Amino acid sequence: MPAPRPIELIPIAHIPEIRPGDNLPRLILAAAKKSKLSFQQNDILVLAQKIISKSENRLTDLTTITPSQRATDLASKSDNDHRKDPRLIEVILRESRRIVRDHPVLIVETHHGFICANAGVDQSNVPGKNIVSLLPKNPDASAKKIAQAIKKLTRKKIAVIISDTFGRPWRLGLTNIAIGTYGVPPLQDLRGTRDQHKKPLHATIIAVADELAAAAGLAMPKSAATPAILIRNYPFKPATASATTIIRPPGLDLFR
């Protein structure tokens, strides 16, 4: 077999501050051109969730929020040195399906089904003291829309992953995961195949989209405005499955 080609992680620089209503595909293509990059067939474009949320106006001004009694009660549980804003907690509750744990960190299940801190509601990398960003309403649909727009503009078929930074209950540190996908398989099921020693694999399912998102995250430093990464030469079969297929079903959830 021919030697595999090296997988490349290529940052797309020159992406401006994104504002509600901005045409992301055109801005990304303009930034790529300025960076002397051009899209190739089967490139994978990994985008930070924050620019999707900004372009879709998933922003909330806390000065417009009246906290509920539940939000006020949860805020009172936080430490005095790190007192949480009841208005922020109210926004988190509105973005949540259920609370998994309320102290010391508010861990919830979002309406998408993601288990994460603060429902993905975030105050970082958004302008304005009282502005917070929310997760996109439908990250898969957002990924599909961007992929199709770029194909129309470039005639190149690409895949898109929308990534966000999540913590993990059993390991320290944060890592990027896929919250939206289009064109790339979220999972690769190797059950029934054999390893290099001809031993059958019985339980191996690779979280492809998460691994690609994590790899791209290495080229997205938090202090740099680099919210778009091209992954090139990664071999994959086009797929239409949703990123939510990675979520462990309740019956298989080891923590319920």
C-alpha angles and dihedrals in degrees: 000000000000116000112265116254116248113264110239130210108202119184116215106220130192096051106150128222104291119232132190111285096019116147099241099188092054093045091049092049091048090050091048091051091050088051089050091245128136128192118251131202112282096011113153115225114204114196128190111243092233095070091049091052092047094050091047092048093243088157128121130197109221091210087071094054125096109197120229123230089257091055091048091050092050091048090054089060092062121097117269091239091053102032110174121226109249088216090058091049090050090056090049091051091051089053093049136089094194141346114250096182130354104192141088087351123020104238115183144167109244124219087260091057098253117142107217146130116284094353088278091294105150139181097192124102094012123110119243132051095249100035121109130182125227129204116268112271092235112012093180091055089048091052092048093049092052094045092050093047092051091048090052092050099041105021087231120127108224138167123232130210123187109207136194135180115255134177124227127227095219102039135046121242135042128271135184119254134181115261094168133027140177128178097002124085113251090207136028112206110209096172110130094026125102133241124233090278091054092250114145119247113227106173109017114128114159119214092223098173092048092050091050091048091050092049091051089048089067088065093046105074112190093232095053128072095237106127096152128065129178116215110201133188096017106139114226142148114242113254139178100206118131123249087238089072085079091064111102110244115245092251090057097038106120093199102054 
